[in-house]
Amino acid sequence: MRADEVTPVVNGFTEDQHYLIKGRINEQMYLGSKRRYEIETEEGHTLLVDFEEELPTGKDIKLSVHRDKLYIY
């Protein structure tokens, strides 16, 4: 999956690129002061996302994530 295949979120207050991530949290990791989540998208892709809020494993999510917080492998 390429970064340009992820749907950009339209927001009226910034020109920064945010992406809408929909899926389920499979795993979470703590890297010092930040949280990183492994998310399986509805299409079956696995993404790693840094997100400040604590979210439970197994939760279905819909997040707006800045492009520098998204890791696609």
Residue pairs with C-beta under 8 A, 6 or more apart in sequence:
1 41
1 43
1 45
1 47
1 72
2 72
3 19
3 67
3 70
3 72
6 19
6 20
6 21
6 70
6 72
7 19
7 20
8 17
8 18
8 19
8 20
9 18
9 19
9 20
9 64
11 18
11 64
16 66
16 67
17 66
17 67
18 64
18 65
18 66
18 67
19 64
19 65
19 66
19 67
19 70
20 62
20 63
20 64
21 39
21 41
21 47
21 49
21 61
21 62
21 63
21 64
21 65
21 70
22 41
22 42
22 61
22 62
23 39
23 40
23 41
23 42
23 47
23 60
23 61
24 39
24 40
24 58
24 59
24 60
24 61
25 37
25 38
25 39
25 55
25 56
25 57
25 58
25 59
25 61
26 38
26 39
26 40
26 46
26 57
27 37
27 38
27 57
28 35
28 36
28 37
28 38
28 55
28 57
29 35
29 36
29 37
29 38
30 36
34 50
34 52
35 50
35 51
35 52
35 53
35 54
35 55
36 48
36 49
36 50
36 51
37 48
37 49
37 50
37 51
37 55
38 46
38 47
38 48
39 46
39 47
39 48
39 49
39 61
40 46
40 47
41 47
45 72
46 73
47 70
47 71
47 72
47 73
48 70
48 71
48 72
48 73
49 63
49 65
49 69
49 70
49 71
50 65
50 69
50 71
51 63
51 65
51 69
55 61
